[in-house]
């Protein structure tokens, strides 16, 4: 059996970063490029291998990818190979000149992370005073050269009360999207998990808030990441609406959540292909992550290696990895995820399961849904 190609590939271009975010998925962060980083030639070989598999979105992440002096050469090479290229940056290094170079390299979309609606909250989590204002300047510089920019926000206890403020920030800046990331206890996140992880019940409230916002903000691309149970919430809320006699048109963001390609064809929304999903957890099924050392993981938060592009072709890893084969079989899920009616739609966050239990097939530990009673337990 030949498995369909991935939709998204995240490449950790370098471990080097100019920030020290306390929730970083990396345990160790360098303040400069490291000898282990894939070389320019190795990066191009990997891109050729990915292009041979299909045309997934290639997200250049880090660390901070703008610390690589060859990042624009690599972005252009990937663009010319037929891959849609996105750039995930903290925004603090971007000025008008750099924004123009990013655009010229062929990058189609940028994401900048904001960990709060104000500088005090963001700067505390980013461990650098002034990083909020610098990210705002970077955002505006990118927007001014015509690049679509989305905001990524990791939701945790420090900012869960600021979601309305983050939404207002996204609208004020003219962001094309707002992606909410639910904290995964991995890397540096393990150390803060007890203090910062919100409960399953709070997750449920956040995801229902997101559903409501999608009804009122149809032009803003909204997406829940590392929160596969949003697909269950969406299904349940729409069923409730129908029982109440309410028929709504699906917002464009729902079409993207459910696997539409509103940017994959002429006339679609720019960047929609960067946004589309097919189901809840995509680790090893629609997504892969390549580390700065060439290791291939199911996602950036699940540190179980499927192979290494320095030793074997990406396509062979994607098709033949026993790890990926397990993740693609929902019948292998354990605990309440295995018994859940929504397991093929949701699958639970495999990284969060691994981070809390040591097993990537264990049940999602931060889900309030009880499949036995088919109810959400909110207390």
C-alpha positions in Angstrom: 0.0 0.0 0.0 1.3 3.4 -0.9 0.4 6.0 1.7 -0.7 9.5 0.5 2.1 12.2 0.8 2.2 14.5 3.8 0.3 17.8 3.8 2.8 19.7 5.9 6.5 19.1 6.7 8.1 21.2 9.4 11.8 21.5 9.2 13.7 22.7 12.2 16.3 24.6 10.2 18.5 25.3 13.2 18.6 24.9 17.0 19.9 28.5 17.2 17.6 31.1 18.5 17.8 34.6 19.9 15.1 34.0 22.5 14.7 31.6 25.5 11.0 30.9 25.6 10.2 28.9 28.7 7.7 26.7 26.9 10.0 25.8 24.0 9.7 22.2 22.8 13.6 22.0 22.8 15.3 21.0 26.0 18.5 22.9 25.0 18.5 26.0 22.8 21.7 27.4 21.3 22.3 31.1 20.8 24.1 30.4 17.5 24.1 27.9 14.6 25.3 24.5 15.6 27.6 22.0 13.8 24.8 19.5 13.8 22.5 21.6 11.6 21.9 20.2 8.1 24.3 21.9 5.7 23.0 23.9 2.7 23.7 20.9 0.4 22.0 18.5 2.8 19.0 20.7 3.0 18.7 20.8 -0.8 19.0 17.1 -1.0 16.2 16.8 1.5 14.0 19.2 -0.5 14.6 17.2 -3.6 13.5 14.0 -1.7 10.3 15.8 -0.4 9.5 17.1 -3.9 9.8 13.6 -5.2 7.0 12.5 -2.8 4.6 15.3 -3.5 4.1 19.0 -2.9 3.5 19.4 0.8 3.8 22.8 2.5 7.4 23.1 3.8 7.5 25.2 7.0 10.9 26.6 7.8 11.0 26.7 11.6 13.6 26.6 14.3 15.0 27.8 16.7 14.9 31.0 14.7 15.3 30.2 11.0 16.4 33.8 10.2 19.6 33.0 12.0 20.7 30.8 9.1 22.6 32.9 6.6 21.5 30.6 3.8 17.7 30.6 4.7 16.8 32.7 1.6 18.7 30.5 -0.7 17.0 27.4 0.8 13.6 29.0 0.6 14.1 29.9 -3.1 15.4 26.4 -3.8 12.3 24.8 -2.3 10.0 27.3 -4.1 11.6 26.5 -7.4 11.2 22.7 -6.6 7.4 23.3 -6.4 7.0 23.3 -2.7 4.8 26.0 -1.0 7.1 27.5 1.6 6.1 29.1 4.9 8.3 30.7 7.5 7.8 30.4 11.3 9.7 33.2 13.1 9.5 35.0 16.3 9.5 38.2 14.3 12.1 40.1 16.4 14.8 40.1 13.7 12.6 41.3 10.9 12.9 44.9 9.5 11.9 46.4 6.1 14.9 45.1 4.3 14.6 41.6 5.7 10.9 41.5 4.9 11.7 42.2 1.3 14.3 39.5 1.2 11.8 37.0 2.6 9.3 37.9 0.0 11.8 37.7 -2.8 12.8 34.2 -1.7 9.4 32.9 -2.5 8.0 32.4 1.0 4.2 32.4 0.7 3.2 32.8 4.4 4.7 33.8 7.7 3.7 32.9 11.2 4.7 35.0 14.2 4.1 33.8 17.7 2.5 36.0 20.4 2.2 34.5 23.8 -0.1 37.1 25.2 -2.1 40.2 24.3 0.4 42.6 25.9 4.1 43.1 26.3 4.2 42.1 30.0 2.7 38.7 29.3 4.5 37.9 26.1 7.9 39.2 27.2 7.8 37.2 30.5 7.2 33.9 28.5 9.7 34.8 25.8 12.3 35.7 28.5 13.3 38.9 26.6 12.2 42.3 27.4 11.0 44.2 24.3 10.3 41.0 22.3 6.6 41.9 22.0 7.3 45.3 20.5 10.0 43.9 18.2 7.6 41.2 17.0 4.9 43.8 16.3 7.4 45.8 14.2 8.4 42.6 12.4 4.8 41.8 11.7 4.1 45.2 10.3 7.2 45.1 8.1 6.1 41.8 6.6 2.5 43.0 6.1 3.8 46.2 4.4 5.5 44.2 1.7 2.3 42.2 1.0 3.1 39.0 2.8 0.2 37.2 4.6 1.0 36.8 8.3 -0.7 34.7 10.9 -0.5 34.8 14.7 0.3 31.6 16.6 -0.5 31.6 20.3 0.3 28.8 22.8 -2.6 28.6 25.2 -1.6 28.0 28.8 -2.6 29.3 32.3 -0.6 32.5 31.8 -2.7 33.7 28.9 -6.0 31.7 28.8 -7.8 34.8 30.1 -6.3 36.9 27.3 -7.8 35.1 24.3 -10.2 37.9 23.5 -7.3 40.3 23.6 -5.2 38.1 21.3 -8.1 37.9 18.9 -8.3 41.7 19.0 -4.6 42.0 18.4 -4.8 39.7 15.3 -7.6 41.8 13.9 -5.9 45.1 14.7 -2.7 44.0 13.0 -4.5 42.6 9.9 -3.4 39.0 10.5 -4.8 36.5 8.0 -5.2 33.9 10.7 -5.0 33.0 14.4 -3.8 29.5 15.3 -4.2 28.4 18.9 -1.6 25.8 20.1 -2.5 23.9 23.2 0.6 23.3 25.3 2.3 19.9 25.0 4.5 18.8 27.9 7.7 18.1 26.0 11.1 19.7 26.0 11.2 22.8 28.2 7.4 22.5 28.4 7.9 19.5 30.8 9.4 21.8 33.4 6.4 24.2 33.3 3.7 21.6 32.6 2.4 21.4 36.1 2.2 25.1 36.5 1.0 26.0 33.0 -1.1 23.1 31.6 -4.7 24.0 31.7 -7.2 21.2 32.6 -9.2 19.1 30.3 -12.3 21.1 31.3 -10.5 24.4 30.5 -9.5 22.9 27.1 -13.1 22.2 26.4 -14.0 25.8 27.2 -11.3 27.2 25.0 -12.3 25.0 22.1 -16.0 26.0 22.4 -14.9 29.6 22.5 -13.0 29.0 19.3 -16.1 27.5 17.7 -18.1 30.5 18.7 -15.5 32.9 17.4 -15.5 31.1 14.0 -19.2 32.0 13.7 -18.6 35.7 14.2 -15.2 36.1 12.5 -15.6 34.1 9.2 -12.9 36.1 7.4 -10.2 35.3 10.0 -8.6 31.9 9.5 -8.9 30.2 12.9 -7.3 26.8 13.7 -6.7 24.7 16.8 -3.4 22.9 16.8 -2.4 20.2 19.2 -6.1 20.1 20.1 -7.5 17.3 17.9 -10.6 17.1 20.1 -11.8 20.3 18.4 -13.1 18.1 15.6 -15.3 16.4 18.1 -16.4 19.7 19.6 -17.2 21.0 16.1 -19.3 17.9 15.3 -21.1 18.1 18.7 -21.9 21.8 18.4 -23.3 21.5 14.9 -25.5 18.6 16.0 -26.7 20.8 18.9 -27.5 23.6 16.5 -29.5 21.2 14.2 -31.5 19.9 17.2 -32.3 23.5 18.1 -33.4 24.2 14.5 -30.4 26.3 13.7 -28.9 25.8 10.3 -25.6 27.7 9.7 -23.4 27.9 6.7 -19.9 26.6 7.6 -17.4 29.4 7.9 -14.5 29.2 5.6 -12.3 28.2 8.5 -14.5 25.2 9.2 -14.0 24.1 5.6 -10.2 24.3 6.2 -10.5 22.4 9.5 -12.4 19.7 7.7 -9.9 19.2 4.9 -10.9 21.7 2.3 -8.2 23.3 0.1 -9.4 27.0 -0.2 -6.0 28.0 -1.3 -5.0 25.0 -3.3 -6.7 26.0 -6.4 -7.1 29.2 -8.4 -9.5 31.6 -6.9 -9.1 30.1 -3.4 -8.1 31.9 -0.3 -4.3 32.7 -0.4 -2.6 30.5 2.1 -5.4 28.1 2.5 -3.2 25.2 1.6 -1.0 26.2 4.6 -4.0 25.8 6.8 -5.9 22.7 5.7 -6.3 19.7 7.9 -8.0 16.4 7.4 -8.7 15.3 11.0 -7.5 15.8 14.5 -4.0 14.6 15.2 -2.0 14.6 12.0 1.3 13.3 13.5 2.7 10.8 11.1 -0.5 10.8 9.0 -0.5 14.2 7.4 2.4 15.9 9.1 6.1 15.1 9.6 8.9 17.0 11.4 12.5 17.0 10.4 15.0 18.1 13.2 18.0 20.2 12.6 20.0 17.0 12.7 17.9 15.3 10.0 15.8 13.1 12.4 12.3 12.6 11.2 9.6 12.6 13.8 5.8 12.4 13.6 5.5 16.0 14.7 7.7 18.5 16.5 6.3 17.5 19.9 6.6 13.7 19.7 10.3 12.9 20.1 10.2 9.3 18.7 12.4 8.9 15.7 11.1 7.3 12.5 14.3 7.7 10.5 17.0 10.2 9.5 17.3 12.0 6.1 21.1 11.8 6.4 20.8 8.0 6.1 17.7 7.4 4.0 15.4 9.2 1.6 12.4 11.0 3.2 10.0 9.2 1.0 11.2 5.8 2.2 10.8 6.9 5.8 7.3 8.3 5.1 6.1 5.1 3.5 8.0 2.4 5.4 8.4 3.6 9.0 6.8 1.1 11.5 6.2 4.1 13.8 4.1 5.9 11.2 2.2 2.7 10.4 1.1 2.5 14.0 0.1 6.1 14.2 -2.0 5.6 11.0 -4.1 2.8 12.6 -6.7 4.2 15.1 -7.6 0.7 16.1 -4.3 0.6 18.1 -5.3 3.5 20.3 -5.6 2.6 24.0 -7.7 3.7 26.9 -10.7 5.9 26.3 -9.3 7.0 22.9 -9.5 3.4 21.7 -13.1 3.2 22.9 -14.1 6.6 21.6 -16.7 7.0 18.8 -14.6 9.9 17.5 -11.3 8.1 17.4 -10.9 8.2 13.6 -11.9 11.9 13.5 -9.9 13.0 16.5 -7.3 10.4 17.6 -6.3 12.5 20.6 -2.9 14.3 20.7 -0.3 11.5 20.4 2.4 13.8 21.6 0.5 14.8 24.8 -0.2 11.1 25.4 3.5 10.3 25.1 4.5 13.3 27.2 2.4 12.2 30.1 2.5 8.4 29.9 5.5 7.5 27.8 3.2 5.8 25.2 2.2 7.5 22.0 -0.8 5.2 21.7 -2.2 6.0 25.2 -5.4 8.0 25.7 -5.4 11.8 25.3 -4.9 12.9 29.0 -6.5 16.4 28.5 -9.9 15.5 27.0 -13.1 16.0 29.0 -15.2 13.7 26.8 -16.3 10.3 28.3 -17.0 7.9 25.4 -18.9 5.5 27.7 -21.5 8.0 28.7 -21.1 10.1 25.5 -21.0 13.2 27.6 -18.5 15.9 28.4 -17.4 15.9 32.0 -17.0 19.5 33.0 -16.3 19.1 36.7 
